[in-house]
Amino acid sequence: MSLVQHDIVTILRRAGCVFAEDEARLLIEAASSQDDLADMVRRRVDGLPLEQILGWAEFCGLRVVVQPGVFVPRKRTEFLVRRAASMAAPGDLVVDLCCGTGALGVALSRIVDGIHVVASDLDPAAVRCARANVEPLGGRVFGGDLFDALPRELMGTVDLLLVNAPYVPSDEIAHMPPEARDHEPRVALDGGRDGVDVHRRVGAEARRWLAPGGHLFVETSVLQAPVTVAAVEAGGLVARVESSEEVGGTVVIGSVPTV
């Protein structure tokens, strides 16, 4: 039986999809055949993130490649990109740490002409996905644990360090939506006991990598922001918190102090 939009909307609503109408339209547009459409709907009902099914996510007005098993960029993270764009200049070296798809660096490069993007991630699947997004724009992607992935010659030269590291407390992973909990890598979600373990590691090393006048941008939550600030300040940076009610984003910005 052929699936039409009304049928798909009904199926998706029953599965708990809040934006069933929009999702049905996107699935229909992406399907190459009725069999393909039926398979895509089935996978969505099974809880697979829509973006992984479509193969892309909309982020800062761009379509970013999203491959299976890779963290899906969130709307709230657009706030981090906008704040970074307001402090970026052509020629800046930008590092997207814990990059996932590489969406942050890609989006920033579309806003600010002439920046140089380097991205890294611990997860091999994320590295492959990020290369599909970042390398066509002339950027480089490396695999490894935080700063260990980066070429040593970049130390002390990074103008903007973008970090959307995991910040969900370990005990709260079980309460996340199934599409994230079951289909995104744990390493991209789990921030340790209080959710700030990776922020502490980043804060401890960031200043060594930043250029004079450089800035660190770390996404966090409103509740965790004071702990993230403490982690950034412990590494010798001057930190402040900025938030957006529009997208629900919270960012800690750490700056190299002026002498």
C-alpha positions in Angstrom: 0.0 0.0 0.0 1.3 3.5 -0.9 1.9 5.8 2.0 0.6 9.3 1.7 1.4 12.3 3.9 -1.8 11.9 6.0 -0.9 8.3 6.8 2.7 9.2 7.7 1.6 12.0 10.0 -0.8 9.7 11.8 1.9 7.0 12.2 4.5 9.6 13.5 2.0 11.1 15.9 1.3 7.7 17.4 5.0 7.2 17.8 5.2 10.5 19.8 6.8 12.8 17.1 5.8 16.3 18.1 6.5 17.8 14.7 4.8 15.0 12.7 3.6 17.2 9.9 7.1 18.7 9.2 8.8 15.3 9.6 6.4 13.6 7.2 7.0 16.3 4.5 10.8 15.9 4.9 10.7 12.1 4.7 8.5 12.2 1.6 10.9 14.7 -0.1 13.9 12.6 0.8 12.5 9.2 -0.3 13.5 7.7 -3.6 10.6 5.2 -3.7 7.6 4.0 -1.8 9.7 1.2 -0.4 12.4 3.7 0.7 9.7 5.9 2.3 8.2 3.0 4.2 11.7 2.0 5.5 12.4 5.6 6.6 9.1 5.9 8.4 9.8 2.6 10.1 13.2 3.7 11.3 11.8 7.0 12.6 9.1 5.1 14.5 11.9 2.9 16.0 13.4 6.0 17.4 16.2 6.8 15.0 16.8 10.6 14.9 15.2 12.2 11.9 18.5 13.9 10.9 20.3 10.5 10.7 17.6 9.2 8.5 17.6 12.2 6.2 21.4 12.4 6.2 21.5 16.0 7.2 20.5 18.5 9.9 19.7 22.2 9.5 22.1 24.3 11.5 22.5 28.0 11.2 20.6 27.9 7.9 22.9 25.3 6.4 22.4 21.6 5.7 25.1 19.7 7.6 25.8 16.1 6.8 24.8 13.8 9.6 25.8 10.1 9.3 24.4 7.2 11.4 25.6 7.0 15.0 26.9 10.6 15.1 25.7 13.3 17.5 23.1 15.6 15.9 23.8 19.3 16.2 21.2 21.1 18.4 19.4 24.3 17.6 20.6 25.8 20.9 24.2 25.5 19.8 23.6 28.1 17.1 23.9 30.7 20.0 27.5 29.6 20.5 28.3 30.1 16.8 26.7 33.6 16.8 28.7 34.7 19.8 31.9 33.4 18.2 31.1 35.1 15.0 30.7 38.4 16.8 34.4 38.0 18.0 35.9 36.5 14.9 37.9 38.1 12.1 39.1 37.0 8.6 42.2 35.0 8.9 41.5 33.6 12.4 42.4 30.1 13.3 39.3 28.3 14.7 39.4 24.9 16.4 36.1 23.0 16.8 36.9 20.6 19.6 34.6 17.6 20.2 33.3 18.5 16.8 30.8 15.7 16.1 29.6 16.6 12.6 31.9 19.6 12.5 28.8 21.9 12.3 30.2 24.6 14.5 33.3 25.3 12.4 31.4 24.9 9.2 28.7 27.4 10.2 31.2 29.9 11.5 33.2 29.7 8.2 30.0 30.6 6.3 29.4 33.6 8.5 33.0 34.9 8.7 35.0 34.8 5.5 38.6 33.7 5.4 38.8 31.8 8.7 40.8 28.6 9.0 39.0 25.6 10.5 40.5 22.7 12.3 38.2 20.1 13.9 38.8 17.0 16.1 36.8 14.3 17.8 37.5 11.1 19.8 34.8 9.1 17.9 36.0 7.7 14.6 32.4 7.9 13.2 32.3 11.6 14.0 35.7 12.1 12.4 34.5 10.5 9.2 31.3 12.7 9.2 33.2 15.9 10.1 35.5 15.3 7.2 32.5 15.2 4.8 31.5 18.7 6.1 34.8 20.4 6.9 37.3 19.3 4.3 35.3 20.6 1.2 35.7 24.0 2.8 39.4 23.6 3.1 39.5 22.7 6.8 41.3 19.8 8.5 39.8 17.1 10.8 41.8 15.0 13.3 40.9 12.0 15.4 41.9 11.8 19.1 41.2 12.8 22.7 40.7 16.5 23.0 44.0 18.5 22.5 45.9 15.3 21.9 44.4 15.2 18.5 45.7 18.5 17.4 49.1 19.2 15.7 51.6 20.6 18.2 52.4 23.5 16.0 48.9 24.9 16.6 49.8 25.5 20.3 49.5 29.2 21.1 48.0 30.1 17.8 44.3 29.4 18.2 42.1 32.5 18.0 38.7 30.9 18.7 38.3 27.5 20.4 34.7 26.2 20.1 33.7 23.4 22.4 30.4 21.5 22.5 31.6 18.8 24.7 29.3 16.3 26.5 27.7 17.9 29.6 24.9 15.6 30.6 25.5 14.1 34.1 25.9 10.4 33.9 22.9 9.6 36.0 20.7 11.7 33.8 21.5 9.8 30.5 18.7 7.3 31.2 16.2 10.1 31.3 17.1 11.6 27.9 14.8 11.1 24.8 15.3 7.6 23.3 16.5 9.0 20.0 19.5 10.6 21.7 20.0 8.0 24.4 19.8 5.0 22.1 21.1 6.3 18.8 23.8 8.9 19.6 27.2 7.8 21.0 27.5 7.8 24.8 30.8 9.6 24.5 29.0 12.6 23.0 26.5 12.8 25.8 28.1 11.7 29.1 29.8 14.5 31.0 30.6 12.5 34.1 29.1 12.8 37.6 28.2 16.5 37.4 28.4 16.8 33.7 31.4 19.0 33.7 34.3 16.5 33.6 35.3 17.3 30.0 34.9 21.1 30.7 37.5 20.7 33.4 39.9 19.0 31.1 39.4 21.6 28.4 39.8 24.4 30.9 43.0 23.0 32.2 44.7 23.1 28.8 42.9 25.8 26.7 45.2 28.7 27.6 48.2 26.9 26.2 46.5 26.6 22.9 45.0 30.0 22.6 46.8 32.9 20.9 47.1 36.2 22.7 43.7 37.8 22.7 42.1 34.3 22.0 38.7 33.1 23.2 37.2 29.8 24.4 33.5 29.1 23.9 32.0 26.2 25.9 28.3 25.3 25.7 26.9 24.4 29.0 23.5 24.6 30.9 22.2 27.3 33.1 22.5 25.1 36.2 26.0 24.0 35.3 27.3 27.3 34.1 28.9 28.3 37.5 30.9 25.0 37.5 32.0 25.5 33.9 33.1 29.0 34.8 35.1 27.7 37.7 36.8 25.1 35.3 37.6 27.8 32.8 38.9 30.2 35.4 41.1 27.5 37.0 42.9 27.3 33.7 43.8 31.0 33.9 41.2 32.5 31.6 38.7 35.3 32.4 35.3 33.8 32.1 31.7 35.1 31.7 28.3 33.5 31.0 26.0 34.5 28.2 22.6 33.0 27.5 19.9 33.1 24.8 16.2 32.6 25.8 15.4 32.4 22.1 17.1 29.1 21.5 17.8 28.0 25.1 21.5 28.2 24.7 24.1 29.0 27.4 27.8 29.6 26.7 30.7 30.2 28.9 33.3 32.5 27.2 36.8 32.3 28.5 39.3 35.0 27.3 43.1 35.2 27.6 43.7 38.0 30.1 45.4 41.1 28.9 48.5 42.1 30.9 
